[in-house]
Amino acid sequence: MSKHLDCRNFAPVDVAKGICHIRKEIILADGKSCEFFEKLPKCKHCAHYTRGEKEYLGVCEAEKARPITYPDLASVTCESFAWREA
């Protein structure tokens, strides 16, 4: 199930809520997404991301140094981002 916090149209205000750019309303971050959902590029959706031993850490295989990264890190500006095939 997709959540608002995984949507490109979601702007966080704090940990629990944010604003929908489309509806111009306050919404809960972990609420169920709506018909305007547009998947936000995040490390966990990238073909170069490998899940680590810990649930909230992974490794970016695209970088030579193989840096540790968070799965929910927004990858909008990452030059190496490539969508993982479903």
CORGI-V425920 format. One record per backbone hydrogen bond with DSSP energy under -0.5 kcal/mol. CO is the residue of the C=O (numbers start at 1). NH is the residue of the N-H. If there is no record, write none. Layout:
# CORGI-V425920
co	nh
CO	NH
CO	NH
This chain:
# CORGI-V425920
co	nh
2	33
3	6
4	7
6	40
7	10
9	21
10	12
11	19
16	29
17	13
17	14
18	27
19	11
19	21
20	24
25	20
27	18
28	31
29	5
31	4
34	37
38	8
41	75
42	45
43	46
45	84
46	49
48	61
50	59
54	57
57	52
58	69
59	50
59	61
60	63
63	66
67	60
69	58
70	73
71	44
73	43
75	78
78	81
82	47
